[in-house]
Amino acid sequence: MTELTREGIAAVDASGMLGDVLDQPAQLEDALWRVDSAGLPPSESADGLVVAGMGGSAIGGDIAAGIVGARATAPIQVMRGYAPPPWLSPDTLVLCASYSGHTEETLSFYGAAAKLGVARAVVTTGGELGDRARADGVPVIGVPSGMLPRAAVAYMTVAALDCAAACAASPPLRGEVEGAAGLLRRMAEEWGPDTPEDSEAKALAGRLHGKVPVVYGAGATAAVARRWKAQFNENPGIQAFASELPEADHNEVCGYESPGDFAAVFLDDPALDPRIRRRIELTAEVVAPGAAAVERVEARGDTPAERALSLVLLGDLVSIYLSALLGVDPSPMEAIDRLKALLG
């Protein structure tokens, strides 16, 4: 089993995924500059924002919607698929998010949105999506190339937040993003590879090793729970699941009556509705007898952006440490590559 030291992790992390994760504070600041450079036209009124994307390119929209939360003045939705619904309003802004610029579902969505006459923006490194957007005069938020799509979460989140503000679906939250960058720098030091084995991220990875994580979120942490699940799937290559409270208390909680390898991980936020926080406490108590482990993780920070993004950073680091414990390079995605090849 690989030791969770910088050198031990580097021995399995061939593409330097850990470095991209630790760089999230700088990526948040760079993302703000890149959004400014795109020249998004402001709108006085709109019917909301739709983020169209898949996988790691789409999750930023979910996280952004969670950060905005009750401050939203119009819907902020993420749509994963080939086409928008026919009822989409022409006054909706569609942000097509594809790190590579070659995601077939997002390219299809981009073209279908044009036929509906909706305003569009694009966030990408380039590819066909970037080429088509520039030819159509659609604003392009550029993202630096050279990382895996899931490592660009800071860029995708900031792009969605700024588009929400540009189309009047949210107040501007740039100050919160800047504050989150400062907090994440401190958290990267507290949770990073040079910390002791009992630091929060390393210790949590150790307790989840050999188990199947089921990550529970609520409110702003629901999207982050999906991020943790996807990172566990793609980095260490393990099965993991995400669920949301209070819905899980109406069905899924019964599944723990049969003991198994499932570890329940609850993502808490001090700003959650007190009723939800009480549910987290009681749900953890109810599932404990049948769960392989029960973990309660609390977000850090004073603002919604700080709290959500601190949990994103923590989950990303835990997934890298799990990869190291398993001796698995966190970068390759062989199953996804095989599927893409079969699709042609």
C-alpha positions in Angstrom: 0.0 0.0 0.0 1.4 3.4 -1.1 2.4 5.8 1.7 0.5 9.1 1.6 3.6 11.2 1.2 4.2 13.6 -1.6 6.8 11.1 -3.0 4.5 8.1 -2.5 1.6 9.8 -4.3 3.8 11.0 -7.2 4.9 7.4 -7.7 1.3 6.4 -8.8 0.1 9.8 -10.0 1.7 9.8 -13.4 -0.1 12.8 -14.8 0.2 15.0 -11.7 -3.5 15.1 -10.9 -2.6 16.1 -7.3 -0.9 19.3 -8.5 -4.1 20.3 -10.4 -6.2 19.8 -7.3 -3.8 21.8 -5.1 -3.9 24.5 -7.7 -7.6 25.2 -7.3 -7.1 28.5 -5.5 -5.1 29.9 -8.4 -7.6 28.5 -10.8 -10.4 30.3 -9.2 -8.6 33.6 -9.7 -7.5 32.8 -13.2 -11.1 31.8 -14.0 -12.4 35.3 -13.0 -9.9 36.9 -15.4 -10.9 34.5 -18.2 -14.6 35.3 -17.8 -13.8 39.0 -18.0 -11.9 38.5 -21.2 -14.9 36.7 -22.8 -17.0 39.8 -22.8 -20.3 38.3 -21.7 -23.1 40.8 -22.6 -25.1 41.7 -19.5 -28.9 41.3 -19.6 -31.4 43.3 -17.5 -33.9 40.4 -17.4 -33.9 36.8 -18.4 -35.7 33.5 -17.8 -32.7 31.9 -16.3 -29.5 30.0 -17.1 -29.1 26.5 -18.5 -25.7 24.9 -18.3 -25.4 22.2 -20.9 -22.7 19.6 -20.4 -21.6 16.2 -19.3 -19.4 14.8 -16.6 -16.7 17.0 -15.2 -17.7 19.8 -17.5 -21.3 19.9 -16.2 -20.7 19.6 -12.5 -19.6 23.3 -12.2 -23.1 24.3 -13.1 -24.5 22.2 -10.3 -22.0 23.6 -7.8 -22.7 27.1 -9.0 -26.5 26.7 -8.6 -25.9 25.4 -5.1 -23.7 28.4 -4.2 -26.3 30.8 -5.5 -29.1 29.0 -3.7 -32.0 31.1 -2.5 -30.3 34.2 -3.9 -31.3 33.1 -7.4 -33.8 35.4 -9.2 -34.4 33.0 -12.0 -33.9 29.2 -12.5 -30.3 27.9 -12.8 -30.5 24.4 -14.3 -28.0 21.8 -15.6 -29.1 19.7 -18.6 -27.2 16.6 -19.6 -28.2 15.3 -23.0 -28.4 16.0 -26.7 -31.0 18.7 -26.9 -32.8 21.3 -24.8 -36.5 20.8 -24.1 -38.8 22.4 -26.7 -40.3 24.7 -24.0 -37.0 26.5 -23.3 -37.6 30.2 -23.4 -35.8 32.4 -26.0 -34.9 34.6 -23.0 -32.9 31.8 -21.4 -29.1 31.9 -21.5 -27.5 28.6 -22.4 -23.9 28.0 -21.4 -22.5 25.1 -23.3 -19.7 23.6 -21.2 -17.2 21.1 -22.7 -13.6 21.0 -21.6 -12.4 19.3 -24.8 -14.8 21.0 -27.1 -15.6 17.7 -28.7 -18.4 16.3 -26.4 -21.0 15.0 -28.8 -24.0 15.7 -26.5 -22.9 19.3 -25.9 -22.2 19.9 -29.6 -25.7 18.7 -30.4 -27.2 20.8 -27.6 -25.4 23.9 -28.9 -26.9 23.4 -32.4 -30.4 22.7 -31.1 -30.3 25.8 -28.9 -29.4 27.9 -31.9 -32.6 26.7 -33.6 -34.7 27.8 -30.6 -33.1 31.2 -30.9 -31.7 31.3 -27.3 -28.7 33.3 -26.3 -25.6 31.2 -25.9 -22.1 31.2 -24.4 -19.4 28.6 -24.4 -16.7 27.5 -21.9 -14.1 25.2 -23.4 -10.4 24.8 -24.3 -11.4 25.0 -28.0 -12.2 22.0 -30.2 -15.2 22.0 -32.5 -17.4 23.8 -29.9 -14.9 26.7 -29.7 -14.6 26.9 -33.5 -18.4 26.9 -34.0 -18.9 29.5 -31.3 -16.3 31.9 -32.6 -17.8 31.5 -36.1 -21.2 32.3 -34.8 -20.1 35.3 -32.7 -20.9 33.5 -29.4 -18.8 34.5 -26.4 -16.2 31.9 -25.5 -14.8 31.6 -22.0 -11.4 30.0 -22.6 -10.0 27.3 -20.3 -6.4 26.3 -20.2 -5.6 23.0 -21.8 -3.4 20.2 -20.4 -5.6 18.9 -17.6 -8.3 16.3 -17.4 -11.8 17.7 -17.7 -12.7 16.9 -14.1 -9.7 18.9 -12.9 -11.1 22.1 -14.4 -14.0 22.3 -11.9 -12.9 25.7 -10.7 -13.1 27.1 -14.2 -16.5 25.5 -14.9 -18.0 26.7 -11.6 -16.8 30.3 -12.1 -18.0 30.4 -15.7 -21.5 29.3 -14.5 -21.6 31.8 -11.7 -20.6 34.7 -14.0 -23.1 33.6 -16.6 -25.8 33.5 -14.0 -24.9 37.1 -13.0 -24.7 38.2 -16.6 -28.3 37.0 -17.4 -29.7 38.4 -14.1 -30.4 35.0 -12.6 -28.0 35.7 -9.7 -26.3 38.7 -8.0 -22.6 39.0 -8.8 -20.6 36.8 -6.6 -17.1 37.6 -7.6 -16.1 38.7 -4.1 -17.2 35.4 -2.7 -15.0 33.6 -5.3 -12.0 35.7 -4.4 -12.6 35.0 -0.7 -12.9 31.3 -1.5 -9.5 31.3 -3.2 -7.9 32.6 -0.1 -9.6 30.0 2.1 -8.6 27.1 -0.3 -5.0 28.1 0.0 -5.1 27.6 3.7 -7.1 24.4 3.4 -4.6 23.0 0.8 -1.9 23.5 3.4 -4.0 21.8 6.1 -5.1 18.9 3.9 -2.2 18.6 1.5 0.4 15.8 0.9 2.9 17.2 3.4 0.5 16.9 6.4 0.5 14.1 8.9 -1.4 10.8 8.3 -4.1 11.9 10.8 -4.9 15.1 8.9 -8.6 15.2 7.9 -8.2 14.3 4.2 -5.7 11.5 4.7 -7.5 10.1 7.7 -10.9 10.1 5.8 -9.3 8.3 2.9 -7.9 5.7 5.2 -11.3 5.1 6.8 -13.0 4.8 3.3 -10.3 2.5 1.9 -11.9 -0.9 1.0 -15.5 0.4 1.3 -18.2 1.7 -1.1 -18.8 5.4 -0.3 -22.4 6.7 -0.4 -22.1 10.5 -0.2 -25.1 12.4 1.1 -25.7 16.1 0.5 -28.5 18.6 1.1 -29.1 22.0 -0.2 -25.8 23.5 -1.4 -23.9 20.3 -0.6 -26.1 18.1 -2.8 -24.1 19.0 -5.9 -20.8 18.6 -4.0 -21.9 15.1 -3.0 -22.3 14.3 -6.8 -18.8 15.7 -7.3 -17.4 13.4 -4.6 -19.1 10.4 -6.1 -17.8 11.1 -9.6 -14.2 11.7 -8.2 -14.3 8.4 -6.4 -15.5 6.7 -9.6 -12.9 8.3 -11.9 -9.8 8.7 -9.7 -9.4 5.6 -7.6 -11.8 3.7 -10.0 -14.2 2.5 -7.3 -17.9 2.2 -7.1 -19.5 5.2 -5.2 -22.9 6.7 -5.1 -24.4 10.1 -4.2 -27.8 10.8 -2.6 -29.7 13.7 -1.2 -31.5 14.4 2.0 -34.3 14.6 2.9 -35.4 12.2 0.1 -33.0 9.5 1.2 -34.8 9.3 4.5 -38.0 8.2 2.6 -36.5 5.1 1.0 -32.7 4.6 0.9 -32.3 4.5 4.7 -34.0 1.1 4.7 -31.1 -0.4 2.7 -28.8 -0.3 5.7 -30.9 -2.9 7.4 -28.8 -5.4 5.6 -25.1 -4.9 6.6 -22.7 -4.4 3.8 -19.6 -2.5 2.6 -21.3 0.8 2.2 -19.8 3.8 4.0 -22.3 6.7 4.6 -20.6 10.1 4.2 -22.6 13.1 5.2 -21.6 16.5 3.8 -22.8 19.1 6.4 -23.0 22.9 6.1 -23.6 25.1 9.1 -25.9 27.2 6.9 -28.3 24.3 6.1 -31.9 24.4 7.4 -31.8 23.3 11.0 -34.3 20.6 10.2 -31.9 19.1 7.6 -29.0 19.2 10.0 -31.1 17.3 12.5 -31.9 14.8 9.8 -28.2 14.3 9.1 -27.6 13.6 12.8 -30.5 11.2 13.1 -29.9 9.5 9.7 -26.3 8.8 10.7 -27.5 7.2 13.9 -30.1 5.1 12.1 -27.7 3.7 9.4 -24.8 3.1 11.7 -25.6 -0.5 12.6 -25.6 -1.6 9.0 -23.0 0.7 7.5 -19.3 -0.2 7.1 -18.5 3.4 8.3 -20.3 6.6 9.0 -18.6 9.9 8.4 -19.8 13.5 8.9 -17.8 16.2 7.1 -18.5 19.8 7.8 -17.8 22.6 5.3 -15.4 25.4 6.1 -15.9 29.1 5.5 -18.1 32.1 6.0 -19.8 32.3 2.6 -21.7 29.8 0.4 -18.9 29.8 -2.1 -16.2 29.2 0.5 -18.2 26.3 2.1 -19.1 24.6 -1.2 -15.6 24.9 -2.7 -13.9 23.8 0.5 -15.8 20.6 0.3 -14.9 20.2 -3.3 -11.2 20.5 -2.5 -11.5 18.1 0.4 -13.3 15.5 -1.7 -10.8 15.8 -4.6 -7.9 15.3 -2.2 -9.6 12.3 -0.5 -10.1 10.7 -4.0 -6.4 11.2 -4.8 -5.3 9.7 -1.5 -7.6 6.7 -2.0 -6.0 6.3 -5.5 -2.6 6.2 -3.8 -3.7 3.7 -1.1 -4.9 1.4 -3.9 -1.8 2.0 -6.0 -4.0 3.3 -8.9 -3.0 6.1 -11.2 -5.9 8.6 -10.9 -5.7 9.9 -14.5 -6.7 7.0 -16.9 -10.3 6.5 -17.7 -10.1 3.2 -19.6 -13.8 2.3 -19.4 -14.9 5.7 -20.7 -12.3 5.6 -23.5 -13.6 2.1 -24.5 -17.2 3.3 -24.6 -16.3 6.3 -26.7 -14.5 4.0 -29.1 -17.5 1.8 -29.4 -19.7 4.8 -30.1 -17.4 5.7 -32.9 
